[in-house]
């Protein structure tokens, strides 16, 4: 069976950066299972595995625009240190969830000095060319339940996780009054 949209795929993978440093590997834990075409993975990964079959092995490169995006300097900003004083153990590398006018945003603490904290909203791999080594373990049809769950997640994503009056009907209701 070939990998195509709405097929459930299980792979082992190893991820390298552009310096050939291994960043992560599913061989250290569990294989990765995903639904092809769901947007669960970066575009470059889904594009590269499309059409492959069980037992195929492949190695491919993903450029930033098809991975985690280009590094965006506008997502790096500073806040006065006292604005984050309530956060215990604040340290470089720590991830924080911030509320913005456009919804929640995950940022990383990039630097701390006596007066300010530098925050970075870019994905840690933004701007980094990647290489994947992949072994396809299984390809199967999605179950009705998996397809329904994917449709529910897509509707929630379209709502950006909020339920405004204009959104509730499209994300299935369930809004709290």
Buried (B, 14 or more C-beta within 10 A) or exposed (E): EEBBEEBBBBBBBBBBEEEEEEEEEBEEEEBBBBBBBBEBBBEBBBEBBBEBEBEBEBEBBBEBEBBBBEBEEEBBBEEEBEEBEEEEEBEEEBEBEEEEEEEEEEBBBBEBEEEBBBBBBBBEBBBBBBBBBBBBBBBEEBEEEBBEBBEEBEEBEEBEEEBEEEBBEEBBEEBEE
